[in-house]
Amino acid sequence: MKAIQYRTYGSSDVIEEVEVSMPSIQSEKDVLIQVKSIGVNPIDMKIRMGFMKSARPVQMPFTPGGEAAGIIVAVGDGVSSFKVGDQVIALTKTNGYAEYVTVKEDFVLPMPEGLSFGEAASIGVNIGTAQSVLFTAGQLEKGQKVLIQGGAGAAGGAMVQLAKAAGAYVIATASGKGLELAKSFGADLVIDYKSQDVASMIRGVDLVADTAGGQAQEKLFEVLKPGGKLLSIVVPPSQQLAEQYKVKAGFVASDISAKTLQNGLELIKFGKFKPVVSKTFKLEEAAKAQDFLTAGGVNGKVILTVD
Ligand SMILES: NC(=O)c1ccc[n+]([C@@H]2O[C@H](COP(=O)([O-])OP(=O)(O)OC[C@H]3O[C@@H](n4cnc5c(N)ncnc54)[C@H](OP(=O)(O)O)[C@@H]3O)[C@@H](O)[C@H]2O)c1
């Protein structure tokens, strides 16, 4: 089968399409999936560049790909929830950039009705991350004020939608076409981070969810009310500033699991969550797809498709 791999860390030039042997059912809980679509995530590039060597060491040659959607073609003897022919979402962690992938049953979910394979491959990391930040770590409640930094991005867009569905007052930062997109996700107030100064415009925020990192993160402390929280999925926020502003601040490593996807999948069922695919590339164009996402201004998820 075809797979996308690299043998050494580096730029997208290290990515190659290779012929490898088909994965197979190795344990009774395994599910073998014919992959139709794959979600491209920024962590795919961070791992490839070698930025995650200590946190996420990988064995070369490495096949990236943390999430996919496809059709089950074989199941282990102990699989009880799925059968051959089922259309599913696979939370693969790695090895998703391939024609076939094996996943443990616990990391497979039925594909929501009405979604394309591309849309289905776009939601696992986004919804799992949004749930982890807003509710597990952030304890967001109805009526609270939340600011999503990067509210038109893949993870940020999911956060806007989940926060809105939970009854929060949602402020999102975005730029360009992302301003309209964040509004369409239900944001009550959208701020153009390129031309406006967020910190001088809002106050009294209960929770800030930072999906952009960088120097802009420091300014976000100013909008919080005392006792509020600043949670980042990009870089650990300053503890010194947290003390100064009398707030809590921390990095959140998301839990991408059936449990954290439950709420988002329920919202999809009732038409209250909109997956957004920004651009689709073929599997063999994986390098191009990663470069497209790295360039920024994406607004939604980048997807690879398998013929
Ligand atoms: N910790 C975890 O478990 C976890 C999980 C998922 C993702 N992440 C990380 O979270 C980050 C975002 O991931 P993603 O998939 O959502 O990427 P993405 O789709 O590229 O979204 C990033 C968003 O940030 C916006 N942005 C960039 N600079 C900004 C600034 N100065 N102020 C406000 N917004 C700004 C971008 O807007 P423009 O396009 O308009 O510039 C874009 O919408 C990545 O670093 C990823 O690795 C971490």
The ligand as an SDF file (V2000), in Angstrom:
LIG
                    3D

 48 52  0  0  0  0  0  0  0  0999 V2000
   -1.7590   21.1940   23.2210 N   0  0  0  0  0  0  0  0  0  0  0  0
   -2.4880   20.4290   22.4140 C   0  0  0  0  0  0  0  0  0  0  0  0
   -2.9240   19.3410   22.7940 O   0  0  0  0  0  0  0  0  0  0  0  0
   -2.8230   20.9030   21.0360 C   0  0  0  0  0  0  0  0  0  0  0  0
   -3.9000   20.3410   20.3270 C   0  0  0  0  0  0  0  0  0  0  0  0
   -4.2220   20.8780   19.0590 C   0  0  0  0  0  0  0  0  0  0  0  0
   -3.4620   21.9270   18.5320 C   0  0  0  0  0  0  0  0  0  0  0  0
   -2.4070   22.4030   19.2500 N   0  0  0  0  0  0  0  0  0  0  0  0
   -1.6000   23.5200   18.7530 C   0  0  0  0  0  0  0  0  0  0  0  0
   -2.4490   24.6520   18.6700 O   0  0  0  0  0  0  0  0  0  0  0  0
   -2.0520   25.5080   17.6100 C   0  0  0  0  0  0  0  0  0  0  0  0
   -3.2350   25.7960   16.7030 C   0  0  0  0  0  0  0  0  0  0  0  0
   -3.6090   24.5990   16.0320 O   0  0  0  0  0  0  0  0  0  0  0  0
   -4.7010   24.6480   14.8810 P   0  0  0  0  0  0  0  0  0  0  0  0
   -4.8050   23.2990   14.3090 O   0  0  0  0  0  0  0  0  0  0  0  0
   -5.9150   25.3410   15.3650 O   0  0  0  0  0  0  0  0  0  0  0  0
   -3.9480   25.6050   13.8330 O   0  0  0  0  0  0  0  0  0  0  0  0
   -4.5550   26.6730   12.8020 P   0  0  0  0  0  0  0  0  0  0  0  0
   -5.7730   26.1040   12.1620 O   0  0  0  0  0  0  0  0  0  0  0  0
   -3.4240   27.0890   11.9510 O   0  0  0  0  0  0  0  0  0  0  0  0
   -5.0460   27.8820   13.7310 O   0  0  0  0  0  0  0  0  0  0  0  0
   -4.1940   28.8400   14.2910 C   0  0  0  0  0  0  0  0  0  0  0  0
   -4.9850   30.1450   14.3690 C   0  0  0  0  0  0  0  0  0  0  0  0
   -4.2300   31.1050   15.0970 O   0  0  0  0  0  0  0  0  0  0  0  0
   -4.4860   32.3660   14.4980 C   0  0  0  0  0  0  0  0  0  0  0  0
   -3.4140   33.2860   14.8800 N   0  0  0  0  0  0  0  0  0  0  0  0
   -2.1240   33.3050   14.4880 C   0  0  0  0  0  0  0  0  0  0  0  0
   -1.4640   34.3150   15.0800 N   0  0  0  0  0  0  0  0  0  0  0  0
   -2.3750   34.9580   15.8580 C   0  0  0  0  0  0  0  0  0  0  0  0
   -2.3090   36.0770   16.7250 C   0  0  0  0  0  0  0  0  0  0  0  0
   -1.1790   36.7640   16.9260 N   0  0  0  0  0  0  0  0  0  0  0  0
   -3.4320   36.4440   17.3860 N   0  0  0  0  0  0  0  0  0  0  0  0
   -4.5860   35.7750   17.2110 C   0  0  0  0  0  0  0  0  0  0  0  0
   -4.7230   34.6950   16.4000 N   0  0  0  0  0  0  0  0  0  0  0  0
   -3.6170   34.3050   15.7300 C   0  0  0  0  0  0  0  0  0  0  0  0
   -4.5470   32.0750   13.0330 C   0  0  0  0  0  0  0  0  0  0  0  0
   -5.2710   33.0910   12.3810 O   0  0  0  0  0  0  0  0  0  0  0  0
   -4.8120   33.6330   10.9190 P   0  0  0  0  0  0  0  0  0  0  0  0
   -4.8320   32.4220   10.0340 O   0  0  0  0  0  0  0  0  0  0  0  0
   -5.8540   34.6460   10.6230 O   0  0  0  0  0  0  0  0  0  0  0  0
   -3.4330   34.1780   11.1240 O   0  0  0  0  0  0  0  0  0  0  0  0
   -5.2840   30.7370   13.0070 C   0  0  0  0  0  0  0  0  0  0  0  0
   -6.6720   30.9230   12.8850 O   0  0  0  0  0  0  0  0  0  0  0  0
   -0.8700   24.7830   16.9450 C   0  0  0  0  0  0  0  0  0  0  0  0
    0.3220   25.2990   17.4870 O   0  0  0  0  0  0  0  0  0  0  0  0
   -1.0670   23.3340   17.3440 C   0  0  0  0  0  0  0  0  0  0  0  0
    0.1270   22.5780   17.3260 O   0  0  0  0  0  0  0  0  0  0  0  0
   -2.0690   21.9130   20.4810 C   0  0  0  0  0  0  0  0  0  0  0  0
  1  2  1  0
  2  3  2  0
  2  4  1  0
  4  5  1  0
  4 48  2  0
  5  6  2  0
  6  7  1  0
  7  8  2  0
  8  9  1  0
  8 48  1  0
  9 10  1  0
  9 46  1  0
 10 11  1  0
 11 12  1  0
 11 44  1  0
 12 13  1  0
 13 14  1  0
 14 15  2  0
 14 16  1  0
 14 17  1  0
 17 18  1  0
 18 19  2  0
 18 20  1  0
 18 21  1  0
 21 22  1  0
 22 23  1  0
 23 24  1  0
 23 42  1  0
 24 25  1  0
 25 26  1  0
 25 36  1  0
 26 27  1  0
 26 35  1  0
 27 28  2  0
 28 29  1  0
 29 30  1  0
 29 35  2  0
 30 31  1  0
 30 32  2  0
 32 33  1  0
 33 34  2  0
 34 35  1  0
 36 37  1  0
 36 42  1  0
 37 38  1  0
 38 39  2  0
 38 40  1  0
 38 41  1  0
 42 43  1  0
 44 45  1  0
 44 46  1  0
 46 47  1  0
M  CHG  2   8   1  16  -1
M  END
$$$$
